[in-house]
């Protein structure tokens, strides 16, 4: 145990825990030091302004229904941007009601997975 911990602990003890007169530890002097100042915190950077939500991308619009071959018909809830492995990636957020599942598909992979607009299928 570090002595500095014990000193700080002694500073926090209430007066009724001090040794009584006549006790062998009554004459022990406890050095009281002023608390050490907190290290200076760097100034907080202001938050960047909020981004305007993306509503269309690659011919798809938020709110429309899409066909994803493996999971059938889902609804495009949002188009969001996330940082993945240091790269900013645009993602389609698709909810499939039948499977009670939400899927995020990178917008640059929609051709590989076969994502299509439901309106184009009808």
N, C-alpha and C positions, 0 to 999 in steps of 0.2 A: 504494500500500500504506500502510495506516495505521501510524503510529509505534508505537502501542500494541501492534499485532500483532508488530512487530519486537522490542519490549522483552520481551513474553511469550516469544517464541521464544528470545531470549538467555538468559532465566531457565532454560529447559529444557535448554540445551546442557550436556553433561558437561564436567568440568574439563579433560580432555585436548584440548578444542577451543579453549582460550584461547591467546592469542598467547604465543610463547616469549620469554624474556628476550633483549633486544637487537633484537627485532623492532620496526618503527616503530609498531605498534599496541599494544605491550606496556604502555605507560603510559596507555592510554585507560581511563577509569573508567566502568564500567557501573553505573548506578544500579539497585539492586535494591529494588523496591517490594513491599510485602506484597500478596498477591492481593486483588482486590476481593470483598467479600462477595456471595454469591448473593442475588438479590432474593427477598423473602419470598413463599412460595406461600400462596394462600388455603387455609383449612382445607377438606379434602375432605368433601363432603356424603355421608352414609351412603346406600347403595343402598336404594331402596324395597323393601318386603317383596315376595317373589314372589307373582304373582297365581295364584289357583286356576284351572286350565285350564277352559275352557268346553267342555262336552260336548254340550249341546243348544241349538238355536236355530231358530226359525221352523219347528218340527215336525221338524227333521232331527236325527239323533243321530250322534255320531262313531262310525265303524266300520261304518255301514250303507252299502249300495250305492245309488247315485243314477243317474238318467238325465239326461244333458246332451245335448240333441238333436244338436249338431254333432259330439260325440265319443263318443256312445253311452254305455255303462255304465262308471261309475267308482266308486271307493271314497272315502268322506268320511274323510280322515285326521285332520283337526283343524279346530277353529274358533279362529282367532287374531285378535288385534287389532294393527293396525299404524297408525302415524301417516303419513298421506299428505297432503302439501300443508298441514300444520298441523292437519288433522282426524283424529280417531281413527276408524278404519273397521274393522268386524268382517268377516272374510273366511272363506269356506269353502275349505279346502285339499283338493282332489280329485285323486286319482291315477288315470290311465287306463292300465291294464296293456297293452292292445293297442297304444297309441300310444307307450308308455313316456314319458308326459308328466304333469307335475303342474301343475294349474291353480288359481289363486286367484280366487274369485268373491266380490265384495262381497255380503254377506247382503241388503242392501236392493235388489239387482238380480236376485234369483233369479226373480222373476215375469217380468222382461223377457227373460231368456235361456231360460226354459222348464224350469228345473231341477225334477225330480220325484223322489220316492222310488221305488225299484224295486219295493218291496212293494206300492205302490198300482197299479203297472202289471200285476201278476200276477193 
